[in-house]
Amino acid sequence: MTPIGTGETGFNPWLATVLLLLGNFMNLIDVSIVNVALPSIQENLHATAAQIEWVSAAYVLAFAAGLLPFGRFGDKFGRKRLFLLGIGLFTLASALCGFAQTMPMLIWSRALQGVGGAMMVPQVMAIMHVMFPPEQKARAFALAGVVASLGAVTGPLLGGALIIGDIGGLDWRPIFLVNLPVGIFVIGAGRRWIPTMSSDRRMRIDWPGVALFSLAVLLVVLPVIEGALLGWPWWCVAMLVAALPTGALFVWRQVRLSRRGRAQLLPVALMRNGGFLSGVAMVMLHFSAIPGMFLVLAIYLQTGNGLDPMQSGIATAPFPLGIMLGSYITGRFGTKAMSWRMAVGVSIMLAGMIFLRHVAGHPPPVFTPATLIAPLATCGFGMGLTISPLFQTVLKAVPAQDAGAGSGAMQAFQQVGAAVGIAVVSSLFFVRLHGQGGDDHAAAISHALIYQICAFTAILAILAARGLVRGRAEPPRSTAVSGR
């Protein structure tokens, strides 16, 4: 697929990228900004603990289940159209969240937000994948990595500022209402500046596949979210077990469609592509580590060391600053030495996590927002080096006509990884915290960060295995002298 009109005067792929990433940033920031507001929401709407939990869970479930199907819908109905419709739905749902008067209304509005996010997010990478030539893709994906990390860190900072400011006496509501002007701007500017992509109108949507994939994601993500908090009741275990045959049935259907020559929701060629699968595994591991780290870090900083939400946000600022520096450096390499750049970046992140575990586990007597500057900046720098070659490695195996499906699959598994990582890391943190009487946050975060160390070690192992396989596949070089 090629952009229509990209040769016209005035087309600027970087301006289009800014608009795409601005929409994605709105989605990313909304995930983290809500966590800061949950205590205020609980008090204002008289919510139960279960209802508060579902403010986040409803969004994650709808978002994760919709990513792959809406990525494929973009291939058929047009990626620009799906992106703008997703922004519109997300903005509308944000207004409903901001004006919600009851917890059921807020929870259902959050689910609607998740659907809007699932509509727009796969189109971002898919459009960028097709819009940029190979030599510019590295810088574009590096910019995407910066935006992703800024969203994770800016959310708590902005949320704390909006709640403390109590704009117009609205308490927590501005954290949702702030999306309205941004969404309206992206829709208006996007109609003009985001290029229209050709689409395959003849493609038949695999609706049974959509149902099976969404069900498989539900069977994994829901018990992961609920299990640790509820003490792993039988139905959580049963859902995880049921996810295996459901996933197998989904794969079987895709293979059957492939043999019939029909379009698949997740192309079988991608499922058989070792580079794509190993890349997706690395994406899952990478993004399972980061959200979980920031979740327990927020509790460690605020509850354990007495920082307010604003100070907590300032304390984590070295992370995105490190990402910006790493992204700037890696973007200059283009498509060169991607595996080596990933290996260096992941190694630096692993060293940064070990450093962070040591500093957070042995805090100074006077804890300030500057205490974690060095380890967080190190982690951010490593992530900045890693993101661009990681995304390029996954998507380079995806043909242009399947860019939506490939992007949607990558980000769907990224969300599943994030949900699993948050559940595991928070369990490690709270088990140790409660075991120490509920006040030794240093021991708890030191225990929780073991997961991050294991995750990045596993990524290095995958990179080593990929290099070994590639080395064996390369034919031996001839030692004959050229006859020129």
C-alpha positions as CSV (number, residue, x, y, z in Angstrom):
1,M,0.0,0.0,0.0
2,T,1.2,3.5,-0.8
3,P,0.0,6.8,0.4
4,I,-2.2,8.6,-2.0
5,G,-1.0,12.1,-2.8
6,T,2.3,11.9,-1.0
7,G,3.9,13.4,-4.0
8,E,1.7,16.4,-3.9
9,T,3.0,19.8,-2.9
10,G,2.7,20.4,0.8
11,F,2.8,16.8,1.9
12,N,5.0,16.5,5.0
13,P,5.4,13.1,6.6
14,W,6.9,14.6,9.8
15,L,3.9,16.9,10.3
16,A,1.6,13.9,9.8
17,T,3.7,11.9,12.3
18,V,3.4,14.7,14.9
19,L,-0.4,14.5,14.6
20,L,-0.4,10.7,14.7
21,L,1.8,10.6,17.8
22,L,-0.2,13.4,19.4
23,G,-3.3,11.2,19.2
24,N,-1.3,8.3,20.5
25,F,0.1,10.4,23.3
26,M,-3.4,11.3,24.4
27,N,-4.2,7.6,24.7
28,L,-0.9,6.8,26.5
29,I,-1.2,9.7,29.0
30,D,-4.8,8.7,29.8
31,V,-3.6,5.2,31.0
32,S,-1.3,6.6,33.6
33,I,-3.1,9.8,34.6
34,V,-6.1,7.9,35.9
35,N,-4.0,6.1,38.6
36,V,-3.3,9.4,40.4
37,A,-7.0,10.3,40.4
38,L,-8.4,7.1,41.8
39,P,-8.5,8.1,45.5
40,S,-10.4,11.3,44.5
41,I,-12.8,9.4,42.3
42,Q,-13.5,6.9,45.1
43,E,-14.3,9.7,47.5
44,N,-16.3,11.8,45.1
45,L,-18.5,9.0,43.7
46,H,-18.6,6.9,46.8
47,A,-17.1,3.9,45.0
48,T,-16.3,0.5,46.3
49,A,-12.8,-1.0,45.9
50,A,-14.0,-3.3,43.2
51,Q,-15.5,-0.4,41.2
52,I,-12.3,1.6,41.5
53,E,-10.4,-1.4,40.1
54,W,-12.7,-1.6,37.1
55,V,-12.0,2.1,36.2
56,S,-8.7,0.8,34.9
57,A,-9.6,-2.8,34.1
58,A,-12.5,-1.8,31.7
59,Y,-10.1,0.3,29.7
60,V,-7.3,-2.3,29.5
61,L,-9.7,-5.1,28.5
62,A,-11.4,-3.2,25.7
63,F,-8.1,-1.8,24.4
64,A,-6.2,-5.1,24.4
65,A,-9.0,-7.1,22.8
66,G,-9.6,-4.5,20.0
67,L,-6.1,-3.8,18.9
68,L,-5.6,-6.7,16.4
69,P,-9.2,-6.6,14.9
70,F,-9.1,-2.8,14.4
71,G,-5.6,-3.0,12.9
72,R,-7.1,-5.4,10.3
73,F,-10.1,-3.1,9.8
74,G,-7.7,-0.3,9.0
75,D,-6.2,-2.4,6.2
76,K,-9.7,-2.9,4.7
77,F,-11.5,0.4,5.4
78,G,-8.6,2.8,5.4
79,R,-6.1,3.6,8.2
80,K,-6.6,7.4,8.1
81,R,-10.4,6.9,8.5
82,L,-10.0,4.4,11.4
83,F,-7.5,6.7,13.1
84,L,-9.8,9.8,12.9
85,L,-12.9,7.7,14.0
86,G,-10.9,6.3,16.9
87,I,-9.8,9.8,18.0
88,G,-13.4,11.0,17.7
89,L,-14.7,8.1,19.8
90,F,-11.9,8.5,22.4
91,T,-12.7,12.2,22.7
92,L,-16.4,11.6,23.1
93,A,-15.8,8.9,25.7
94,S,-13.4,11.3,27.6
95,A,-16.3,13.8,27.8
96,L,-18.6,11.1,29.1
97,C,-15.9,10.2,31.7
98,G,-15.5,13.8,32.7
99,F,-19.2,14.3,33.3
100,A,-20.0,10.9,34.8
101,Q,-22.2,11.1,37.9
102,T,-22.1,7.4,38.8
103,M,-19.5,4.7,38.9
104,P,-21.3,2.5,36.3
105,M,-21.4,5.4,33.9
106,L,-17.6,6.1,34.5
107,I,-16.7,2.4,34.0
108,W,-18.7,2.0,30.8
109,S,-17.3,5.3,29.5
110,R,-13.8,4.0,30.2
111,A,-14.6,0.8,28.2
112,L,-15.7,3.1,25.3
113,Q,-12.4,5.0,25.7
114,G,-10.6,1.6,25.3
115,V,-12.5,0.9,22.1
116,G,-11.6,4.3,20.7
117,G,-7.9,3.8,21.7
118,A,-7.9,0.3,20.0
119,M,-9.3,1.9,16.8
120,M,-6.6,4.6,16.5
121,V,-3.4,3.1,18.0
122,P,-2.7,0.3,15.4
123,Q,-3.1,2.9,12.6
124,V,-0.2,5.0,14.0
125,M,2.6,2.5,13.4
126,A,0.9,1.2,10.3
127,I,0.8,4.6,8.6
128,M,4.3,5.4,9.7
129,H,5.5,2.1,8.4
130,V,4.2,2.8,4.9
131,M,4.7,6.6,4.9
132,F,8.5,6.7,5.5
133,P,11.3,5.3,3.3
134,P,13.7,2.9,5.1
135,E,16.3,5.5,5.7
136,Q,13.9,7.8,7.6
137,K,12.0,5.0,9.5
138,A,14.6,4.8,12.3
139,R,14.1,8.4,13.3
140,A,10.4,8.2,13.1
141,F,10.2,5.1,15.3
142,A,12.7,6.7,17.7
143,L,10.3,9.7,18.0
144,A,7.5,7.2,18.7
145,G,9.5,5.7,21.5
146,V,10.1,9.1,23.1
147,V,6.3,9.8,22.9
148,A,5.4,6.4,24.5
149,S,7.7,7.0,27.4
150,L,6.7,10.6,27.9
151,G,3.1,9.5,28.1
152,A,3.9,7.0,30.9
153,V,5.8,9.6,32.9
154,T,3.8,12.8,32.1
155,G,0.5,11.2,33.2
156,P,1.1,11.2,36.9
157,L,2.7,14.6,36.8
158,L,-0.1,16.2,34.8
159,G,-2.7,14.4,36.9
160,G,-1.2,15.6,40.1
161,A,-1.1,19.2,38.9
162,L,-4.8,19.1,37.7
163,I,-6.1,17.5,40.9
164,I,-4.1,19.9,43.1
165,G,-5.2,22.9,41.0
166,D,-8.9,21.8,41.4
167,I,-9.8,23.8,38.2
168,G,-13.3,25.3,38.5
169,G,-14.0,23.1,41.6
170,L,-14.2,20.1,39.2
171,D,-11.8,17.9,41.4
172,W,-10.7,14.9,39.3
173,R,-12.8,15.6,36.2
174,P,-10.3,17.8,34.3
175,I,-8.0,14.7,33.8
176,F,-10.6,13.5,31.2
177,L,-11.8,16.8,30.0
178,V,-8.3,18.0,29.0
179,N,-8.6,15.5,26.1
180,L,-11.4,17.4,24.4
181,P,-9.4,20.3,22.8
182,V,-6.5,18.0,21.9
183,G,-8.9,15.5,20.2
184,I,-10.7,18.2,18.3
185,F,-7.4,19.7,17.1
186,V,-6.0,16.3,15.9
187,I,-9.3,15.5,14.0
188,G,-9.3,18.9,12.3
189,A,-5.6,19.0,11.4
190,G,-5.5,15.2,10.7
191,R,-8.1,15.5,8.0
192,R,-5.8,17.9,6.1
193,W,-2.3,16.7,6.9
194,I,-2.5,12.9,7.4
195,P,-2.2,11.2,4.0
196,T,-4.9,8.9,2.7
197,M,-3.8,5.4,2.3
198,S,-5.0,3.0,-0.3
199,S,-7.0,0.1,1.2
200,D,-8.1,-3.4,0.2
201,R,-11.9,-3.1,0.0
202,R,-12.2,-6.6,-1.4
203,M,-10.7,-8.1,1.8
204,R,-13.2,-10.2,3.8
205,I,-13.1,-9.7,7.5
206,D,-12.7,-12.9,9.6
207,W,-15.5,-12.3,12.1
208,P,-15.2,-15.7,13.9
209,G,-11.5,-14.9,14.1
210,V,-12.2,-11.5,15.7
211,A,-14.5,-13.2,18.3
212,L,-11.9,-15.9,19.1
213,F,-9.0,-13.5,19.4
214,S,-11.0,-11.1,21.6
215,L,-12.1,-14.0,23.8
216,A,-8.5,-15.3,24.1
217,V,-7.3,-11.9,25.2
218,L,-10.2,-11.6,27.7
219,L,-9.4,-15.1,29.1
220,V,-5.8,-14.0,29.7
221,V,-6.0,-10.3,30.7
222,L,-9.1,-10.5,33.1
223,P,-7.7,-13.1,35.5
224,V,-4.3,-11.5,35.4
225,I,-5.9,-8.2,36.5
226,E,-8.2,-9.7,39.1
227,G,-6.3,-12.8,40.2
228,A,-3.6,-11.3,42.5
229,L,-6.1,-9.0,44.3
230,L,-8.7,-11.8,44.8
231,G,-6.2,-14.5,45.9
232,W,-6.5,-16.4,42.6
233,P,-10.0,-17.9,42.9
234,W,-10.9,-21.0,40.8
235,W,-12.5,-19.1,38.0
236,C,-9.3,-17.1,37.4
237,V,-7.3,-20.3,37.0
238,A,-10.1,-21.8,34.8
239,M,-10.0,-18.8,32.5
240,L,-6.2,-19.0,32.0
241,V,-6.5,-22.7,31.2
242,A,-9.3,-22.0,28.8
243,A,-7.2,-19.4,27.0
244,L,-4.9,-22.2,25.6
245,P,-7.5,-24.1,23.5
246,T,-9.1,-20.8,22.5
247,G,-5.8,-19.5,21.2
248,A,-5.1,-22.8,19.5
249,L,-8.6,-22.6,17.8
250,F,-7.8,-19.1,16.6
251,V,-4.5,-20.2,15.1
252,W,-6.2,-23.3,13.5
253,R,-8.8,-21.0,11.9
254,Q,-6.1,-18.7,10.5
255,V,-4.3,-21.6,8.9
256,R,-7.5,-22.9,7.4
257,L,-8.2,-19.5,5.9
258,S,-4.7,-19.3,4.5
259,R,-5.1,-22.7,2.8
260,R,-8.3,-21.4,1.2
261,G,-6.5,-18.3,-0.1
262,R,-8.6,-15.9,2.1
263,A,-7.3,-13.0,4.2
264,Q,-6.5,-13.8,7.8
265,L,-7.0,-11.6,10.8
266,L,-3.4,-12.4,11.8
267,P,-1.6,-13.5,8.6
268,V,-0.2,-17.0,8.9
269,A,3.0,-15.8,7.1
270,L,3.7,-13.6,10.1
271,M,3.0,-16.5,12.6
272,R,5.6,-18.6,10.6
273,N,8.1,-15.7,10.5
274,G,10.8,-16.3,13.2
275,G,11.9,-12.7,13.1
276,F,8.4,-11.4,13.7
277,L,7.7,-13.9,16.5
278,S,10.9,-13.3,18.3
279,G,10.5,-9.5,17.9
280,V,7.0,-9.7,19.3
281,A,8.3,-11.8,22.3
282,M,10.9,-9.1,22.9
283,V,8.2,-6.3,22.7
284,M,6.1,-8.3,25.3
285,L,9.0,-8.7,27.7
286,H,10.2,-5.1,27.3
287,F,6.8,-3.5,27.8
288,S,5.8,-5.8,30.6
289,A,8.8,-4.5,32.6
290,I,8.2,-0.7,32.2
291,P,4.6,-0.1,33.3
292,G,5.0,-2.4,36.3
293,M,8.1,-0.5,37.3
294,F,6.4,2.8,37.3
295,L,3.3,1.5,39.2
296,V,5.4,0.3,42.2
297,L,7.7,3.3,41.9
298,A,4.8,5.7,42.3
299,I,3.7,3.9,45.5
300,Y,7.4,3.7,46.7
301,L,7.9,7.5,46.1
302,Q,4.5,8.7,47.5
303,T,3.5,6.3,50.2
304,G,7.0,5.0,51.2
305,N,8.9,8.3,51.0
306,G,6.3,11.0,51.5
307,L,6.5,12.7,48.0
308,D,3.4,14.3,46.7
309,P,2.1,13.5,43.1
310,M,3.9,16.5,41.6
311,Q,7.2,15.6,43.3
312,S,6.8,12.0,42.3
313,G,6.4,13.1,38.6
314,I,9.5,15.2,38.9
315,A,11.5,12.3,40.4
316,T,10.7,10.2,37.4
317,A,11.6,12.9,34.8
318,P,15.2,11.7,34.2
319,F,13.7,8.6,32.6
320,P,12.1,10.3,29.6
321,L,15.1,12.7,29.3
322,G,17.4,9.7,29.0
323,I,15.0,8.3,26.3
324,M,15.3,11.5,24.3
325,L,19.1,11.3,24.3
326,G,19.2,7.6,23.4
327,S,16.5,8.0,20.7
328,Y,18.5,10.9,19.2
329,I,21.6,8.8,19.0
330,T,20.0,5.6,17.7
331,G,17.9,7.5,15.1
332,R,21.1,8.6,13.4
333,F,22.0,5.0,12.6
334,G,19.0,4.4,10.4
335,T,18.7,0.7,9.6
336,K,22.3,-0.2,10.4
337,A,23.3,-2.8,13.1
338,M,19.8,-3.0,14.6
339,S,20.5,-6.2,16.5
340,W,23.7,-4.8,18.0
341,R,21.9,-1.5,18.9
342,M,19.2,-3.5,20.7
343,A,21.7,-5.6,22.5
344,V,23.6,-2.5,23.7
345,G,20.4,-0.7,24.7
346,V,19.0,-3.7,26.6
347,S,22.3,-4.2,28.4
348,I,22.3,-0.6,29.5
349,M,18.7,-1.0,30.7
350,L,19.6,-4.2,32.6
351,A,22.5,-2.4,34.3
352,G,20.2,0.6,35.1
353,M,17.6,-1.8,36.7
354,I,20.3,-3.4,38.9
355,F,21.5,0.2,39.8
356,L,17.9,1.3,40.5
357,R,17.3,-1.8,42.7
358,H,20.4,-1.0,44.7
359,V,19.6,2.7,45.2
360,A,15.9,2.2,45.9
361,G,16.6,-0.7,48.2
362,H,19.1,1.4,50.2
363,P,17.6,4.9,50.2
364,P,19.5,7.8,51.9
365,P,18.2,9.2,55.2
366,V,16.9,12.3,53.4
367,F,15.0,11.2,50.3
368,T,14.4,13.8,47.6
369,P,13.2,13.8,44.0
370,A,16.8,13.8,43.0
371,T,17.7,10.5,44.7
372,L,16.9,8.3,41.7
373,I,18.3,10.6,38.9
374,A,21.3,8.4,37.9
375,P,19.6,5.0,37.7
376,L,16.4,6.3,36.0
377,A,18.4,8.3,33.5
378,T,20.5,5.1,32.8
379,C,17.3,3.0,32.2
380,G,15.8,5.7,30.0
381,F,19.0,6.0,27.9
382,G,19.0,2.3,27.3
383,M,15.3,2.3,26.4
384,G,15.9,5.2,23.9
385,L,18.6,3.1,22.2
386,T,16.3,0.1,22.0
387,I,12.8,1.2,20.9
388,S,13.5,2.3,17.3
389,P,15.5,-0.9,16.2
390,L,13.0,-3.1,18.2
391,F,9.9,-1.7,16.3
392,Q,11.8,-1.7,13.0
393,T,12.8,-5.4,13.6
394,V,9.2,-6.4,14.1
395,L,7.6,-4.4,11.3
396,K,10.2,-5.0,8.7
397,A,8.9,-8.6,8.4
398,V,5.4,-7.2,7.7
399,P,4.3,-6.6,4.0
400,A,2.8,-3.1,3.4
401,Q,-0.7,-4.6,2.7
402,D,-0.7,-6.3,6.2
403,A,0.8,-3.3,8.1
404,G,-2.4,-2.8,10.1
405,A,-2.6,-6.4,11.1
406,G,1.1,-6.5,12.0
407,S,1.0,-3.3,13.9
408,G,-2.2,-4.4,15.7
409,A,-0.7,-7.8,16.6
410,M,2.5,-6.2,18.0
411,Q,0.6,-3.7,20.1
412,A,-2.0,-6.3,21.2
413,F,0.7,-8.5,22.6
414,Q,2.5,-5.5,24.0
415,Q,-0.7,-4.7,26.1
416,V,-1.0,-8.4,27.2
417,G,2.6,-8.2,28.3
418,A,1.9,-4.9,30.2
419,A,-1.0,-6.5,32.0
420,V,1.0,-9.6,32.9
421,G,4.0,-7.5,34.0
422,I,1.8,-5.1,36.2
423,A,0.2,-8.1,37.9
424,V,3.5,-9.9,38.5
425,V,5.4,-6.9,39.7
426,S,2.6,-5.6,41.9
427,S,2.2,-9.0,43.5
428,L,6.0,-9.2,44.2
429,F,5.8,-5.7,45.7
430,F,2.8,-6.1,47.9
431,V,3.6,-9.7,49.1
432,R,6.9,-8.4,50.4
433,L,5.4,-5.2,51.7
434,H,2.7,-7.0,53.7
435,G,5.2,-9.6,54.9
436,Q,7.3,-6.8,56.3
437,G,4.4,-5.2,58.3
438,G,3.4,-2.8,55.5
439,D,6.1,-0.2,55.9
440,D,9.3,-1.5,54.4
441,H,8.9,-0.1,50.9
442,A,12.6,-0.3,50.2
443,A,12.6,-4.1,50.7
444,A,9.3,-4.4,48.7
445,I,10.6,-2.5,45.6
446,S,13.9,-4.3,45.7
447,H,12.0,-7.6,45.6
448,A,9.7,-6.4,42.8
449,L,12.5,-5.2,40.5
450,I,13.7,-8.8,40.2
451,Y,11.1,-9.2,37.5
452,Q,12.6,-6.3,35.4
453,I,16.1,-7.9,35.7
454,C,14.8,-11.2,34.6
455,A,12.8,-9.7,31.7
456,F,15.8,-7.8,30.2
457,T,18.1,-10.9,30.7
458,A,15.5,-12.9,28.7
459,I,15.6,-10.3,25.9
460,L,19.3,-10.6,25.7
461,A,19.0,-14.4,25.5
462,I,16.5,-14.0,22.6
463,L,18.9,-11.6,20.8
464,A,21.8,-14.1,21.3
465,A,19.6,-16.9,19.9
466,R,18.6,-14.8,16.9
467,G,22.2,-14.0,16.1
468,L,23.2,-17.7,16.4
469,V,20.4,-18.8,14.1
470,R,21.2,-16.1,11.6
471,G,24.9,-17.0,11.7
472,R,24.1,-20.6,10.9
473,A,21.8,-19.6,8.1
474,E,24.4,-17.5,6.3
475,P,26.4,-19.3,3.6
476,P,30.1,-19.5,4.1
477,R,32.0,-16.7,2.4
478,S,34.1,-17.7,-0.6
479,T,37.9,-17.3,-0.2
480,A,38.5,-17.3,-3.9
481,V,40.3,-14.3,-5.4
482,S,38.1,-12.1,-7.6
483,G,38.9,-12.4,-11.3
484,R,38.4,-8.7,-12.0
